[in-house]
Amino acid sequence: MMRSSVLGLSLARTVAVLTAAVALAVTAAPLTGTAEAHEAVTGSLSFSGEPGEYISGGQSYSYTPETTEMFDISGPVSGSAVGATVVTPEGERWYLHMEAPYGQKLTSGTTYTNASSWPNAQPEDPKLELSSTDRSCDTGTGSFTISHIAYGPYGYISEVDATFERYCSGSTLPVRGELHARMAEPPAELAIGMSLNTTGTVDTHTHEITVGGSVTCNKPARITLTASAYQTQKTETASGSYEDLVVVCEPGAPAPWTVAFPSNIEPTASFKPGAAVLRGVGRADDPDYPVTVSTGFPSTDITLVKS
């Protein structure tokens, strides 16, 4: 794949991905779920128009992942739309968007007619958009056929084959094209776990306890933890918590963590050596999908010993 400078590619990718996300969220609103973009392994976006057709300028275009700086396929969790974002080595950006009527999922072997574009599109209308860095039209009509589409988790588009035809702003000259893309195997869904140590310490001067455990993950993740403990005493119950500890987790080995905190109802009740209960919860955003996963809410009896 052709690559320009790291800075230029980073800027182009950032701008294009943000534009694609905005287009999916605004140009084709409303959608269900966040639009996620992933780079195609193989595929092509090709289109052409007759002389006088505005978007194509009467020319033919063909792009592949090997000849572009970016060839990304995106779609929302609902599976209602597919977008293709292409950035050329010269920095020109092309964006194709196809969406089923509101509440429907794109399905293989379906032709969507009377497609419109935002802001004129109604919820019951399919949506079709093709634009470039320098050329777009706010209104247009057309149709598209999803010959084949396959999904992974959370609307991840793993395969797509489609054809489209669009008339810009009432023109009688269409731009016609095809999209073909094959993605890498869908990434594994993030899974995280938490274990709690059964022994902690208590500082008898500050009454602060130190407790801990470990977290696990099946792929790199930043896990935000909250730990809480309570201790039933003769007349009172000491309790406290620690929030928003971030643990960097890598697959293959548990990542240990410790936190320290006092009772939040001192001086009425302070932690002391002896039996207590420790609880925890961890949450992390999946880096590949628009979802936050949880460890659940483990709880265990612990023994606090004098530090």
SULRAPE-V624643 format. One record per pair of residues at least 12 apart in sequence whose C-alpha atoms are under 6 Angstrom apart, sorted by sequence separation. I is the first residue (numbers start at 0). J is the second residue. D is the distance in Angstrom with one decimal. If there is no record, write none. Layout:
# SULRAPE-V624643
I:J:D ; I:J:D
This chain:
# SULRAPE-V624643
47:59:4.1 ; 71:83:5.7 ; 83:95:5.1 ; 114:126:5.0 ; 115:127:5.9 ; 147:159:5.4 ; 163:175:5.7 ; 227:239:5.7 ; 281:293:5.6 ; 46:59:5.9 ; 71:84:5.2 ; 82:95:5.4 ; 114:127:5.7 ; 147:160:5.0 ; 163:176:5.4 ; 227:240:4.0 ; 281:294:5.2 ; 20:34:5.8 ; 46:60:5.4 ; 70:84:5.8 ; 82:96:4.4 ; 146:160:5.4 ; 162:176:5.7 ; 226:240:5.6 ; 280:294:5.9 ; 45:60:5.4 ; 70:85:4.7 ; 81:96:6.0 ; 146:161:5.4 ; 162:177:4.3 ; 196:211:5.7 ; 226:241:5.4 ; 280:295:6.0 ; 45:61:4.1 ; 69:85:5.3 ; 81:97:5.5 ; 145:161:4.5 ; 161:177:5.7 ; 196:212:4.8 ; 225:241:5.7 ; 280:296:5.0 ; 44:61:5.7 ; 69:86:5.0 ; 80:97:5.6 ; 144:161:5.5 ; 161:178:5.2 ; 195:212:4.2 ; 225:242:4.4 ; 279:296:5.7 ; 44:62:5.2 ; 68:86:5.5 ; 80:98:4.1 ; 144:162:5.3 ; 160:178:5.7 ; 194:212:5.4 ; 225:243:5.8 ; 279:297:5.7 ; 43:62:5.4 ; 67:86:6.0 ; 68:87:5.5 ; 79:98:5.8 ; 143:162:5.6 ; 160:179:4.5 ; 194:213:5.4 ; 224:243:5.4 ; 278:297:5.8 ; 43:63:4.5 ; 67:87:4.7 ; 68:88:5.6 ; 79:99:5.5 ; 143:163:4.1 ; 159:179:5.7 ; 193:213:5.8 ; 223:243:5.4 ; 224:244:5.0 ; 278:298:4.3 ; 42:63:5.8 ; 67:88:5.8 ; 101:122:5.2 ; 142:163:5.9 ; 159:180:5.4 ; 193:214:4.4 ; 223:244:5.4 ; 277:298:5.7 ; 101:123:5.8 ; 116:138:5.9 ; 142:164:5.5 ; 158:180:5.7 ; 192:214:5.5 ; 223:245:4.4 ; 239:261:6.0 ; 277:299:5.5 ; 100:123:4.8 ; 141:164:5.4 ; 158:181:4.7 ; 192:215:5.1 ; 222:245:5.6 ; 239:262:4.4 ; 276:299:5.8 ; 79:103:5.9 ; 100:124:5.0 ; 115:139:5.8 ; 141:165:4.2 ; 157:181:6.0 ; 191:215:5.4 ; 222:246:5.2 ; 238:262:4.9 ; 239:263:5.0 ; 276:300:4.6 ; 79:104:4.2 ; 100:125:4.6 ; 115:140:4.8 ; 140:165:5.7 ; 141:166:5.8 ; 157:182:4.9 ; 191:216:4.4 ; 221:246:5.8 ; 237:262:5.5 ; 275:300:6.0 ; 276:301:5.7 ; 78:104:5.2 ; 79:105:5.2 ; 99:125:4.8 ; 114:140:5.4 ; 140:166:5.3 ; 190:216:5.7 ; 221:247:4.7 ; 275:301:5.3 ; 98:125:5.6 ; 114:141:5.0 ; 139:166:5.5 ; 190:217:5.8 ; 274:301:5.9 ; 98:126:4.9 ; 113:141:5.8 ; 114:142:5.3 ; 139:167:4.4 ; 220:248:5.3 ; 274:302:4.6 ; 97:126:5.7 ; 113:142:5.9 ; 139:168:4.7 ; 219:248:5.7 ; 273:302:5.5 ; 97:127:4.8 ; 112:142:4.4 ; 138:168:5.0 ; 219:249:4.6 ; 273:303:5.1 ; 39:70:5.9 ; 96:127:5.6 ; 111:142:5.5 ; 237:268:4.8 ; 272:303:4.8 ; 38:70:5.7 ; 39:71:5.7 ; 96:128:5.0 ; 111:143:5.4 ; 218:250:5.1 ; 237:269:5.4 ; 272:304:5.0 ; 38:71:4.3 ; 95:128:5.6 ; 110:143:5.7 ; 217:250:5.0 ; 235:268:5.9 ; 237:270:5.8 ; 272:305:5.8 ; 37:71:5.3 ; 95:129:4.6 ; 110:144:4.1 ; 151:185:5.9 ; 216:250:5.3 ; 36:71:5.9 ; 37:72:5.5 ; 94:129:5.7 ; 109:144:5.7 ; 36:72:5.4 ; 94:130:5.4 ; 109:145:5.5 ; 36:73:4.0 ; 93:130:5.8 ; 108:145:5.8 ; 35:73:5.2 ; 93:131:4.3 ; 107:145:5.4 ; 108:146:4.7 ; 215:253:4.9 ; 35:74:5.7 ; 92:131:5.4 ; 107:146:5.2 ; 214:253:5.5 ; 34:74:5.0 ; 92:132:5.1 ; 107:147:4.4 ; 213:253:5.7 ; 214:254:5.2 ; 34:75:4.2 ; 91:132:5.9 ; 107:148:5.5 ; 213:254:5.2 ; 33:75:5.3 ; 213:255:4.1 ; 32:75:5.3 ; 212:255:5.8 ; 213:256:5.6 ; 32:76:4.9 ; 212:256:5.6 ; 211:256:5.4 ; 230:275:4.5 ; 31:77:5.3 ; 211:257:4.0 ; 229:275:5.8 ; 210:257:5.6 ; 229:276:5.5 ; 210:258:5.7 ; 228:276:5.4 ; 209:258:5.6 ; 228:277:4.4 ; 209:259:4.2 ; 227:277:5.9 ; 208:259:5.4 ; 227:278:5.3 ; 208:260:5.6 ; 226:278:5.7 ; 207:260:5.1 ; 226:279:4.3 ; 207:261:4.1 ; 225:279:5.7 ; 206:261:5.9 ; 225:280:5.5 ; 224:280:5.8 ; 224:281:4.4 ; 223:281:5.4 ; 223:282:5.4 ; 222:282:5.5 ; 222:283:4.7 ; 221:283:5.9 ; 206:269:5.9 ; 206:270:5.4 ; 0:65:4.2 ; 2:68:5.9 ; 78:154:5.0 ; 76:153:4.8 ; 77:154:6.0 ; 76:154:4.2 ; 75:154:5.9 ; 54:134:5.8 ; 26:117:5.3 ; 189:285:5.6 ; 193:294:5.9 ; 192:294:4.7 ; 191:294:5.5 ; 198:301:5.2 ; 200:303:4.9 ; 201:304:6.0 ; 197:301:4.3 ; 198:302:4.9 ; 199:303:4.7 ; 200:304:4.7 ; 201:305:5.1 ; 202:306:5.4 ; 198:303:6.0 ; 200:305:5.6 ; 201:306:5.6 ; 200:306:5.4 ; 52:172:5.4 ; 48:174:4.5 ; 47:174:5.6 ; 47:175:5.7 ; 46:175:5.3 ; 46:176:3.7 ; 45:176:5.4 ; 45:177:5.5 ; 44:177:5.9 ; 44:178:4.7 ; 43:178:5.9 ; 43:179:5.2 ; 42:179:4.9 ; 42:180:4.0 ; 41:180:5.8 ; 41:181:5.3 ; 40:181:5.8 ; 39:181:5.8 ; 40:182:5.1 ; 39:182:4.6
